[in-house]
Amino acid sequence: MREIKAEEITAAVAKLCTEANLHLPCGMRECIEKEQSAEQSPVCKSVLGDIISNLDCADELGVPICQDTGMAVIFAEVGQDVHIIGGSFEDAVNAGVAKGYVDGRLRLSIVGDPLERKNTGNNTPAVIHTRIVPGDKISLMAAPKGFGSENMSRLKMFTPSASKQDIVNFVTETVSLAGSNPCPPIVVGVGIGGDFEYSALLAKKALCRDLAERNPDPVYAELEQQMLDSINRLGIGAQGFGGTVTALYVNIEKSATHIAGLPVAVNIGCHVTRHAQTII
């Protein structure tokens, strides 16, 4: 049994929250640069250039890459041979989020009650997804989620008779309805299978996959490409100015499901789809 202090978890989460808000994941900037070269609209090509300049300025000045520093979403894989001492796991995570956002001077956007709307003042509580896994380590990923894109997400409970094209059409329709609201070029996470809530979790996890990785199942890898091509034919373009690059990539995560259902969730990420990860 390995002992890990709660304060170590707090420190790690605080660092991840700050890091994720100041720097895009590896390869994301390069992807935007590549799409700028491919963009056929002069206006959108210029907009993509402005986005790249914004990333450079954020890095140079040490400020967030977006004013919406998001709701803190934490994915945690906790080894079954870990014993946390000096406090509870969730308290340690929330303390880390509070420290990262307050000390890092990140925007505090969380209200404690969805109807009363009083700000909590430290961006907590976080949304925490925890899995118990083999081993004696804790893997932590912070994925701050802005709500300009989050608000554009959708879920549909298809019947098993739905075709792949039906699913492609639904994902494309979701992006079409979103228009410029999620600050394109966007990243699209799609969850297929599970049940109502698990399909949405799969879609959120899909946003955190490395953009260079396609789904290992060739059927779903092909479906990702079909969705990307369909979305980019919409002509929404960077920031909605009309162009050939609306989405940077589409990631699908799948799971087993019930014989009577086919849940499909779409979680949209903006051009600053962020996450940072560490292992304790």
GUGU-695323 format. One line per 5 residues: number of its first residue (from 0); for each residue x, y, z of N, C-alpha, C. Coordinates in nm, 3 decimals, padded with zeros to 5 digits. Atoms other than C-alpha are relative to their C-alpha. Layout:
% residues N
NUM	X/Y/Z/X/Y/Z/X/Y/Z  ...
This chain:
% residues 280
0	00.083/-00.120/00.000/00.000/00.000/00.000/00.087/00.126/00.000  -00.075/-00.125/00.007/00.138/00.340/-00.101/-00.082/00.114/00.056  00.069/-00.115/-00.058/00.047/00.647/00.100/00.029/00.126/-00.082  -00.013/-00.128/00.070/-00.018/00.976/-00.082/-00.072/00.105/00.083  00.059/-00.107/-00.081/-00.081/01.296/00.109/-00.103/00.078/-00.082
5	00.104/-00.079/00.066/-00.396/01.490/00.027/00.056/00.130/-00.054  -00.058/-00.126/00.044/-00.184/01.803/-00.002/00.076/-00.015/-00.132  -00.065/00.024/00.129/00.009/01.644/-00.291/-00.103/00.005/-00.113  00.107/-00.002/00.099/-00.318/01.597/-00.477/-00.044/00.145/-00.024  00.039/-00.140/00.010/-00.416/01.958/-00.404/00.099/00.079/-00.084
10	-00.104/-00.072/00.074/-00.085/02.090/-00.536/-00.001/-00.038/-00.148  00.001/00.047/00.139/-00.105/01.876/-00.851/-00.119/00.056/-00.077  00.120/-00.050/00.066/-00.462/01.981/-00.933/00.011/00.151/-00.024  -00.016/-00.145/00.015/-00.381/02.350/-00.875/00.088/00.031/-00.121  -00.093/-00.021/00.112/-00.091/02.330/-01.120/-00.066/-00.034/-00.132
15	00.066/00.042/00.123/-00.299/02.144/-01.379/-00.103/00.103/-00.046  00.103/-00.098/00.036/-00.582/02.400/-01.367/00.062/00.123/-00.064  -00.069/-00.116/00.055/-00.340/02.684/-01.430/00.062/-00.033/-00.135  -00.068/00.041/00.124/-00.141/02.498/-01.695/-00.097/-00.016/-00.115  00.098/00.025/00.105/-00.450/02.392/-01.888/-00.058/00.129/-00.055
20	00.059/-00.126/00.044/-00.580/02.748/-01.903/00.099/00.092/-00.071  -00.101/-00.086/00.062/-00.251/02.899/-02.020/00.060/-00.059/-00.128  -00.066/00.064/00.113/-00.136/02.644/-02.277/-00.091/-00.106/-00.063  00.076/00.103/00.069/-00.311/02.437/-02.542/00.073/-00.134/00.008  -00.066/00.132/00.004/-00.247/02.060/-02.547/00.097/-00.009/-00.118
25	-00.103/00.018/00.103/00.052/01.949/-02.752/-00.064/-00.036/-00.134  00.048/00.029/00.134/-00.021/01.956/-03.123/-00.120/00.082/-00.044  00.121/-00.075/00.035/-00.334/02.172/-03.107/00.035/00.126/-00.081  -00.041/-00.121/00.072/-00.156/02.488/-03.217/00.044/-00.035/-00.142  -00.047/00.044/00.131/00.011/02.301/-03.502/-00.117/-00.036/-00.091
30	00.120/00.036/00.078/-00.329/02.171/-03.611/-00.068/00.126/-00.054  00.062/-00.125/00.044/-00.469/02.526/-03.626/00.084/00.063/-00.111  -00.088/-00.053/00.105/-00.165/02.638/-03.828/-00.019/-00.075/-00.132  00.020/00.082/00.119/-00.215/02.350/-04.070/-00.131/00.037/-00.070  00.130/-00.032/00.058/-00.582/02.436/-04.116/-00.003/00.142/-00.055
35	-00.008/-00.134/00.055/-00.496/02.801/-04.169/00.055/-00.005/-00.143  -00.057/00.015/00.134/-00.285/02.696/-04.467/-00.101/-00.058/-00.098  00.097/00.067/00.087/-00.570/02.483/-04.600/-00.126/00.084/-00.023  00.122/-00.081/00.008/-00.845/02.743/-04.542/-00.005/00.078/-00.132  00.016/-00.064/00.130/-00.982/02.879/-04.871/-00.056/00.141/00.009
40	00.056/-00.134/-00.017/-01.158/03.186/-04.734/00.107/00.096/00.053  -00.099/-00.097/-00.049/-00.925/03.490/-04.703/-00.036/00.056/00.137  00.042/-00.054/-00.129/-01.132/03.624/-04.413/00.029/-00.100/00.112  -00.021/00.102/-00.104/-01.121/03.296/-04.219/00.149/-00.032/00.017  -00.145/00.020/-00.010/-00.753/03.252/-04.300/00.060/00.107/00.093
45	-00.046/-00.108/-00.086/-00.696/03.590/-04.134/-00.043/-00.022/00.144  00.051/00.026/-00.135/-00.913/03.494/-03.836/00.083/-00.108/00.069  -00.083/00.106/-00.056/-00.714/03.175/-03.785/00.138/00.054/00.037  -00.126/-00.066/-00.034/-00.400/03.389/-03.792/-00.011/00.077/00.130  00.023/-00.073/-00.126/-00.549/03.606/-03.516/-00.005/-00.096/00.119
50	00.007/00.100/-00.107/-00.621/03.293/-03.312/00.140/-00.046/00.039  -00.138/00.042/-00.027/-00.259/03.183/-03.345/00.076/00.111/00.074  -00.064/-00.114/-00.068/-00.141/03.533/-03.244/-00.045/00.008/00.145  00.053/-00.001/-00.136/-00.367/03.513/-02.938/00.070/-00.105/00.086  -00.071/00.106/-00.072/-00.202/03.186/-02.837/00.141/00.044/00.036
55	-00.136/-00.049/-00.024/00.141/03.344/-02.872/00.002/00.106/00.109  00.007/-00.106/-00.101/00.039/03.647/-02.665/-00.026/-00.057/00.138  00.031/00.062/-00.128/-00.108/03.429/-02.391/00.124/-00.066/00.058  -00.122/00.066/-00.044/00.215/03.231/-02.375/00.105/00.101/00.046  -00.100/-00.102/-00.032/00.433/03.541/-02.373/-00.033/00.076/00.129
60	00.042/-00.081/-00.115/00.229/03.727/-02.110/-00.038/-00.083/00.122  00.040/00.086/-00.111/00.137/03.426/-01.896/-00.143/00.022/00.043  00.142/-00.022/-00.029/-00.237/03.491/-01.923/-00.082/-00.109/-00.068  00.084/00.105/00.060/-00.528/03.258/-02.008/-00.020/00.018/-00.150  00.021/-00.004/00.144/-00.580/03.169/-02.372/-00.144/00.036/-00.035
65	00.140/-00.042/00.019/-00.953/03.243/-02.326/-00.050/00.063/00.129  00.054/-00.066/-00.119/-01.140/03.474/-02.092/-00.092/-00.092/00.081  00.080/00.099/-00.072/-01.376/03.186/-02.006/00.091/-00.114/00.041  -00.092/00.103/-00.048/-01.146/02.974/-01.793/-00.072/-00.126/00.048  00.073/00.125/-00.006/-01.421/02.720/-01.760/-00.042/-00.053/00.135
70	00.035/00.082/-00.116/-01.581/02.484/-01.517/00.105/-00.110/00.008  -00.107/00.099/-00.014/-01.313/02.254/-01.378/-00.058/-00.141/-00.004  00.037/00.141/00.011/-01.367/01.897/-01.493/00.128/-00.080/00.027  -00.117/00.078/-00.039/-01.129/01.649/-01.331/-00.027/-00.148/-00.024  00.004/00.145/00.020/-01.076/01.295/-01.458/00.111/-00.060/00.087
75	-00.097/00.060/-00.092/-00.905/01.083/-01.193/-00.005/-00.152/-00.008  -00.013/00.145/-00.011/-00.780/00.725/-01.201/00.085/-00.027/00.123  -00.064/00.021/-00.130/-00.695/00.619/-00.848/00.036/-00.148/00.015  -00.045/00.138/-00.018/-00.487/00.306/-00.795/-00.059/-00.061/00.125  00.063/00.066/-00.114/-00.649/00.053/-00.565/00.098/-00.026/00.114
80	-00.100/00.018/-00.104/-00.321/00.023/-00.375/00.049/00.133/00.057  -00.032/-00.133/-00.054/-00.320/00.393/-00.282/-00.083/00.024/00.126  00.068/-00.044/-00.121/-00.405/00.515/00.067/00.024/00.149/00.014  -00.011/-00.146/-00.010/-00.478/00.888/00.082/-00.007/00.041/00.146  -00.007/-00.043/-00.140/-00.380/01.047/00.411/-00.007/00.152/00.010
85	00.006/-00.144/-00.025/-00.443/01.390/00.559/-00.120/00.069/-00.060  00.122/-00.059/00.056/-00.786/01.444/00.406/-00.064/-00.090/-00.103  00.072/00.081/00.099/-01.042/01.309/00.163/00.044/00.037/-00.141  -00.041/-00.023/00.139/-00.977/01.275/-00.208/-00.075/00.117/-00.062  00.077/-00.106/00.065/-01.260/01.500/-00.327/00.027/00.136/00.062
90	-00.035/-00.127/-00.064/-01.181/01.768/-00.070/00.135/00.050/-00.051  -00.133/-00.037/00.049/-00.819/01.762/-00.188/-00.007/00.053/-00.143  00.016/-00.046/00.137/-00.924/01.798/-00.552/-00.062/00.139/-00.004  00.065/-00.131/00.001/-01.158/02.088/-00.481/00.089/00.109/00.058  -00.096/-00.097/-00.054/-00.893/02.258/-00.271/00.101/00.039/-00.106
95	-00.093/-00.028/00.108/-00.659/02.228/-00.568/-00.060/00.090/-00.106  00.068/-00.085/00.098/-00.915/02.378/-00.805/-00.009/00.143/00.053  00.010/-00.133/-00.061/-00.973/02.668/-00.564/00.134/00.072/-00.002  -00.134/-00.061/-00.003/-00.600/02.730/-00.526/00.046/00.038/-00.140  -00.042/-00.026/00.137/-00.533/02.705/-00.899/-00.070/00.120/-00.060
100	00.078/-00.108/00.060/-00.811/02.945/-00.994/00.021/00.133/00.073  -00.016/-00.125/-00.075/-00.769/03.200/-00.715/00.143/00.052/-00.010  -00.140/-00.043/00.007/-00.389/03.210/-00.702/00.043/00.029/-00.144  -00.034/-00.021/00.140/-00.370/03.186/-01.081/-00.076/00.115/-00.064  00.079/-00.114/00.048/-00.612/03.480/-01.115/-00.081/-00.036/-00.124
105	00.087/00.045/00.107/-00.838/03.279/-01.342/-00.144/00.041/00.031  00.137/-00.046/-00.021/-01.199/03.382/-01.393/-00.079/-00.102/00.082  00.080/00.086/-00.088/-01.432/03.243/-01.125/-00.144/00.000/-00.051  00.126/00.003/00.075/-01.746/03.126/-01.302/-00.106/-00.092/00.058  00.091/00.102/-00.051/-01.920/02.874/-01.075/-00.097/00.058/00.103
110	00.103/-00.037/-00.098/-02.248/02.940/-00.893/-00.039/-00.125/00.077  00.025/00.115/-00.087/-02.335/02.717/-00.600/-00.135/-00.064/-00.019  00.135/00.051/00.024/-02.701/02.678/-00.691/-00.043/00.043/-00.140  00.032/-00.034/00.139/-02.830/02.662/-01.050/-00.111/00.102/-00.016  00.109/-00.097/00.009/-03.133/02.879/-00.971/00.029/00.128/00.078
115	-00.031/-00.119/-00.080/-03.010/03.115/-00.697/00.115/00.080/-00.058  -00.105/-00.064/00.079/-02.695/03.191/-00.904/00.098/00.084/00.083  -00.101/-00.070/-00.079/-02.462/03.301/-00.623/00.137/-00.062/-00.024  -00.135/00.048/00.032/-02.094/03.275/-00.719/00.068/-00.055/00.124  -00.067/00.062/-00.115/-01.891/03.043/-00.496/00.131/00.069/00.034
120	-00.119/-00.080/-00.027/-01.588/03.270/-00.527/00.133/-00.071/-00.016  -00.128/00.070/00.020/-01.328/03.000/-00.599/-00.007/-00.107/-00.110  00.020/00.091/00.113/-01.460/02.808/-00.903/-00.023/-00.146/00.040  00.039/00.134/-00.043/-01.558/02.505/-00.696/-00.150/-00.001/00.026  -00.062/00.132/00.010/-01.707/02.254/-00.675/00.031/-00.038/-00.145
125	-00.035/00.054/00.131/-01.540/02.077/-00.964/-00.092/-00.116/-00.035  00.063/00.124/00.045/-01.698/01.803/-01.171/00.109/-00.105/00.001  -00.106/00.099/-00.021/-01.501/01.495/-01.067/-00.047/-00.137/-00.047  00.028/00.136/00.048/-01.502/01.164/-01.255/00.114/-00.090/00.048  -00.103/00.084/-00.062/-01.317/00.896/-01.057/-00.017/-00.146/-00.036
130	-00.003/00.144/00.024/-01.221/00.542/-01.154/00.105/-00.062/00.091  -00.098/00.077/-00.078/-01.051/00.285/-00.932/00.067/-00.098/-00.096  -00.074/00.082/00.096/-00.777/00.111/-01.130/00.110/-00.075/00.073  -00.112/00.069/-00.063/-00.495/-00.135/-01.055/00.119/00.095/00.019  -00.123/-00.077/-00.017/-00.169/00.005/-00.919/00.003/00.087/00.124
135	-00.020/-00.083/-00.118/-00.037/00.250/-00.663/00.027/00.146/-00.037  -00.016/-00.138/00.044/-00.054/00.578/-00.855/-00.136/00.067/-00.019  00.120/-00.076/00.031/-00.308/00.852/-00.916/00.026/00.081/-00.127  -00.008/-00.077/00.124/-00.356/00.987/-01.268/-00.108/00.107/00.004  00.093/-00.112/-00.005/-00.517/01.330/-01.284/00.001/00.076/-00.132
140	00.011/-00.087/00.118/-00.644/01.526/-01.583/-00.098/00.111/00.031  00.088/-00.116/-00.013/-00.788/01.876/-01.562/-00.042/00.043/-00.140  00.053/-00.040/00.131/-01.014/01.972/-01.852/-00.099/00.114/00.020  00.091/-00.114/-00.019/-01.155/02.324/-01.799/-00.094/00.013/-00.119  00.098/-00.002/00.109/-01.477/02.355/-02.001/-00.077/00.131/-00.001
145	00.076/-00.123/00.017/-01.606/02.689/-02.123/-00.141/-00.031/-00.046  00.141/00.032/00.026/-01.980/02.716/-02.163/-00.054/00.057/-00.129  00.045/-00.037/00.134/-01.999/02.889/-02.498/-00.013/-00.122/-00.088  00.006/00.127/00.075/-01.926/02.547/-02.643/-00.085/-00.104/00.071  00.076/00.100/-00.075/-02.076/02.338/-02.363/-00.150/00.013/-00.024
150	00.144/-00.024/00.019/-02.417/02.501/-02.416/-00.051/-00.050/-00.134  00.040/00.043/00.133/-02.419/02.381/-02.777/-00.008/-00.152/-00.013  -00.005/00.146/00.003/-02.393/02.011/-02.686/-00.141/-00.060/00.004  00.131/00.066/00.008/-02.677/01.763/-02.744/00.014/-00.150/00.022  00.005/00.145/-00.017/-02.781/01.406/-02.675/-00.131/-00.051/-00.060
155	00.120/00.059/00.059/-03.023/01.184/-02.862/-00.002/-00.149/00.026  00.018/00.143/-00.022/-03.159/00.842/-02.775/-00.057/-00.061/-00.128  00.041/00.066/00.123/-03.168/00.669/-03.112/-00.055/-00.139/00.031  00.038/00.141/-00.007/-03.338/00.335/-03.166/00.109/-00.081/-00.070  -00.105/00.081/00.063/-03.114/00.043/-03.269/-00.009/-00.007/-00.152
160	00.015/00.005/00.145/-03.251/00.070/-03.624/00.070/00.118/-00.069  -00.067/-00.117/00.059/-03.064/00.401/-03.675/00.124/-00.043/-00.077  -00.116/00.032/00.082/-02.799/00.391/-03.946/00.119/00.089/00.040  -00.118/-00.085/-00.022/-02.446/00.529/-03.935/-00.024/00.138/-00.057  00.027/-00.130/00.062/-02.564/00.803/-04.168/-00.092/00.084/00.087
165	00.087/-00.072/-00.094/-02.838/00.895/-03.919/00.083/00.067/00.109  -00.086/-00.054/-00.106/-02.569/00.944/-03.656/00.085/00.114/-00.054  -00.078/-00.108/00.064/-02.349/01.148/-03.892/-00.087/00.124/-00.017  00.092/-00.112/00.022/-02.652/01.364/-03.975/-00.029/00.073/00.131  00.029/-00.062/-00.130/-02.727/01.423/-03.605/00.117/00.084/00.049
170	-00.120/-00.074/-00.043/-02.370/01.527/-03.527/00.015/00.126/-00.084  -00.010/-00.115/00.089/-02.365/01.755/-03.831/-00.106/00.105/00.031  00.110/-00.091/-00.035/-02.701/01.905/-03.738/00.032/00.076/00.129  -00.036/-00.064/-00.127/-02.572/01.975/-03.386/00.097/00.114/-00.023  -00.097/-00.105/00.031/-02.279/02.172/-03.524/-00.066/00.113/-00.079
175	00.070/-00.101/00.079/-02.504/02.351/-03.773/-00.084/00.091/00.089  00.082/-00.078/-00.093/-02.741/02.462/-03.496/00.087/00.089/00.089  -00.091/-00.076/-00.086/-02.443/02.580/-03.290/00.052/00.124/-00.071  -00.049/-00.113/00.076/-02.319/02.805/-03.568/00.131/00.054/00.054  -00.122/-00.065/-00.049/-02.061/03.055/-03.444/00.011/00.001/00.152
180	00.003/-00.011/-00.146/-02.159/03.023/-03.076/00.116/-00.068/00.072  -00.110/00.064/-00.072/-01.887/02.773/-02.976/00.140/00.044/-00.043  -00.129/-00.054/00.043/-01.608/02.985/-03.131/00.080/-00.097/-00.087  -00.075/00.089/00.089/-01.504/02.766/-03.425/00.127/00.066/-00.051  00.010/00.144/00.026/-01.287/02.605/-03.541/-00.011/-00.081/00.128
185	00.035/00.076/-00.118/-01.419/02.349/-03.299/00.062/-00.139/00.001  -00.032/00.142/-00.017/-01.335/02.007/-03.165/-00.131/-00.066/00.038  00.127/00.067/-00.026/-01.622/01.758/-03.159/00.025/-00.135/00.066  -00.006/00.127/-00.070/-01.646/01.479/-02.904/-00.134/-00.071/-00.012  00.123/00.077/00.018/-01.899/01.205/-02.975/00.006/-00.126/00.085
190	00.012/00.122/-00.079/-02.009/00.935/-02.732/-00.112/-00.086/-00.055  00.100/00.091/00.056/-02.189/00.634/-02.876/-00.009/-00.123/00.089  00.021/00.118/-00.085/-02.340/00.366/-02.653/-00.013/00.036/00.146  00.023/-00.021/-00.142/-02.367/00.320/-02.280/-00.148/00.022/00.025  00.138/-00.041/-00.023/-02.683/00.471/-02.135/-00.005/00.152/-00.011
195	00.021/-00.143/00.016/-02.817/00.827/-02.112/00.118/00.083/00.048  -00.106/-00.086/-00.053/-02.554/00.975/-01.883/00.139/-00.044/-00.043  -00.134/00.046/00.035/-02.262/00.754/-01.985/00.040/00.042/-00.141  -00.033/-00.046/00.135/-02.285/00.853/-02.351/00.054/00.143/00.005  -00.049/-00.137/-00.014/-02.238/01.216/-02.242/00.141/00.002/00.058
200	-00.134/00.009/-00.056/-01.935/01.121/-02.033/00.100/-00.044/-00.106  -00.087/00.044/00.109/-01.788/00.938/-02.332/00.032/00.116/-00.094  -00.021/-00.113/00.089/-01.835/01.250/-02.544/00.098/00.100/00.062  -00.093/-00.092/-00.067/-01.655/01.464/-02.285/00.141/-00.058/00.001  -00.132/00.064/00.002/-01.370/01.213/-02.261/00.061/00.005/-00.140
205	-00.050/-00.004/00.138/-01.344/01.213/-02.641/00.070/00.131/-00.030  -00.064/-00.130/00.021/-01.253/01.582/-02.630/00.142/00.003/00.053  -00.131/00.001/-00.065/-00.949/01.493/-02.419/00.099/-00.095/-00.067  -00.092/00.090/00.071/-00.802/01.241/-02.661/00.098/00.081/-00.085  -00.101/-00.064/00.082/-00.481/01.340/-02.837/-00.052/00.011/-00.143
210	00.057/-00.022/00.133/-00.578/01.492/-03.171/00.067/-00.085/-00.108  -00.070/00.082/00.098/-00.322/01.273/-03.349/-00.049/-00.145/00.001  00.047/00.138/-00.014/-00.498/00.955/-03.235/-00.140/-00.016/-00.057  00.132/00.036/00.050/-00.783/00.815/-03.436/-00.053/-00.119/00.081  00.058/00.113/-00.071/-01.023/00.560/-03.292/00.067/-00.129/-00.048
215	-00.070/00.122/00.041/-00.844/00.222/-03.288/-00.085/-00.097/-00.081  00.089/00.082/00.080/-01.150/00.056/-03.439/-00.018/00.067/-00.136  00.008/-00.064/00.132/-01.136/00.121/-03.816/-00.141/00.045/-00.039  00.138/-00.040/00.030/-01.516/00.138/-03.835/-00.027/00.139/00.057  00.024/-00.129/-00.065/-01.523/00.428/-03.590/00.098/00.106/-00.048
220	-00.095/-00.095/00.058/-01.210/00.589/-03.733/-00.056/00.055/-00.131  00.061/-00.044/00.125/-01.386/00.602/-04.069/-00.118/00.092/00.026  00.116/-00.082/-00.037/-01.697/00.742/-03.901/00.045/00.139/00.047  -00.054/-00.130/-00.041/-01.486/01.017/-03.741/00.030/00.087/-00.121  -00.034/-00.075/00.120/-01.360/01.120/-04.084/-00.125/00.043/-00.075
225	00.125/-00.035/00.067/-01.711/01.110/-04.232/-00.067/00.119/00.068  00.059/-00.111/-00.075/-01.836/01.338/-03.956/00.077/00.129/-00.023  -00.082/-00.119/00.020/-01.544/01.578/-03.997/-00.025/00.060/-00.138  00.025/-00.048/00.136/-01.597/01.602/-04.373/-00.138/00.064/-00.011  00.137/-00.052/00.006/-01.971/01.654/-04.328/-00.011/00.135/00.069
230	00.003/-00.126/-00.074/-01.919/01.927/-04.069/00.068/00.111/-00.078  -00.074/-00.105/00.072/-01.664/02.112/-04.280/-00.065/00.040/-00.131  00.077/-00.042/00.117/-01.905/02.116/-04.572/-00.108/00.102/00.035  00.103/-00.094/-00.042/-02.137/02.336/-04.364/00.034/00.144/-00.036  -00.040/-00.135/00.038/-01.934/02.646/-04.446/-00.011/00.103/00.112
235	00.006/-00.095/-00.112/-01.951/02.799/-04.097/00.131/00.076/00.012  -00.132/-00.061/-00.001/-01.578/02.863/-04.083/00.041/00.058/00.134  -00.056/-00.056/-00.123/-01.356/03.024/-03.820/-00.083/00.118/00.049  00.081/-00.103/-00.065/-01.562/03.235/-03.579/-00.130/00.030/-00.075  00.127/-00.014/00.070/-01.861/03.186/-03.810/00.003/00.091/-00.121
240	-00.011/-00.092/00.112/-01.727/03.402/-04.096/-00.012/-00.070/-00.136  00.020/00.073/00.125/-01.787/03.131/-04.357/00.131/-00.044/-00.062  -00.127/00.051/00.051/-01.502/02.907/-04.462/-00.003/-00.150/-00.009  -00.008/00.144/00.022/-01.385/02.555/-04.527/00.042/-00.077/00.124  -00.043/00.067/-00.123/-01.255/02.481/-04.175/-00.091/00.041/00.115
245	00.089/-00.023/-00.114/-01.531/02.459/-03.915/00.044/-00.082/00.119  -00.047/00.090/-00.106/-01.398/02.163/-03.715/00.143/-00.042/-00.027  -00.138/00.046/00.012/-01.038/02.066/-03.647/00.006/-00.152/-00.003  00.007/00.145/00.002/-01.118/01.705/-03.567/-00.121/-00.047/00.078  00.111/00.066/-00.069/-01.389/01.467/-03.445/00.054/-00.127/00.065
250	-00.039/00.121/-00.073/-01.322/01.203/-03.179/-00.124/-00.074/00.048  00.111/00.084/-00.047/-01.559/00.915/-03.105/00.051/-00.095/00.107  -00.022/00.105/-00.099/-01.561/00.705/-02.789/-00.127/-00.083/00.007  00.117/00.088/00.004/-01.789/00.401/-02.777/-00.003/-00.091/00.122  00.016/00.094/-00.110/-01.925/00.159/-02.519/-00.114/-00.096/-00.031
255	00.112/00.094/00.011/-02.154/-00.141/-02.489/-00.130/00.071/00.039  00.129/-00.063/-00.032/-02.523/-00.054/-02.471/-00.108/-00.106/00.006  00.115/00.089/-00.014/-02.867/-00.207/-02.420/-00.055/-00.040/-00.137  00.054/00.047/00.127/-03.036/-00.412/-02.693/-00.109/00.093/-00.055  00.111/-00.084/00.044/-03.320/-00.156/-02.705/00.041/00.145/-00.026
260	-00.037/-00.140/00.011/-03.113/00.160/-02.729/00.127/00.025/-00.080  -00.121/-00.044/00.068/-02.845/00.357/-02.913/00.021/00.148/00.033  -00.021/-00.140/-00.039/-02.753/00.673/-02.720/00.117/00.061/-00.077  -00.107/-00.074/00.066/-02.545/00.933/-02.903/00.006/00.140/00.061  -00.019/-00.132/-00.059/-02.405/01.241/-02.729/00.107/00.075/-00.077
265	-00.097/-00.086/00.068/-02.220/01.533/-02.887/00.042/00.110/00.097  -00.055/-00.105/-00.086/-01.995/01.751/-02.672/00.096/00.084/-00.083  -00.079/-00.088/00.086/-01.851/02.050/-02.856/00.104/00.075/00.083  -00.106/-00.079/-00.061/-01.519/02.210/-02.764/00.039/00.112/-00.095  -00.038/-00.114/00.083/-01.406/02.551/-02.888/00.144/-00.018/-00.050
270	-00.136/00.012/00.053/-01.071/02.625/-03.055/00.106/00.000/00.109  -00.092/00.018/-00.113/-00.916/02.628/-02.708/-00.051/-00.115/00.088  00.036/00.120/-00.074/-01.026/02.278/-02.607/00.122/-00.043/00.082  -00.117/00.006/-00.087/-00.799/02.239/-02.305/00.000/-00.123/00.090  -00.017/00.100/-00.104/-00.664/01.966/-02.083/00.148/-00.013/00.033
275	-00.138/00.023/-00.044/-00.350/01.891/-01.884/-00.003/-00.118/00.096  00.000/00.127/-00.073/-00.247/01.565/-01.716/00.130/-00.023/00.074  -00.119/00.039/-00.076/-00.008/01.435/-01.454/-00.028/-00.129/00.075  00.011/00.123/-00.080/00.060/01.120/-01.252/00.077/00.020/00.130  -00.065/-00.007/-00.131/00.137/01.116/-00.881/00.045/-00.141/00.040
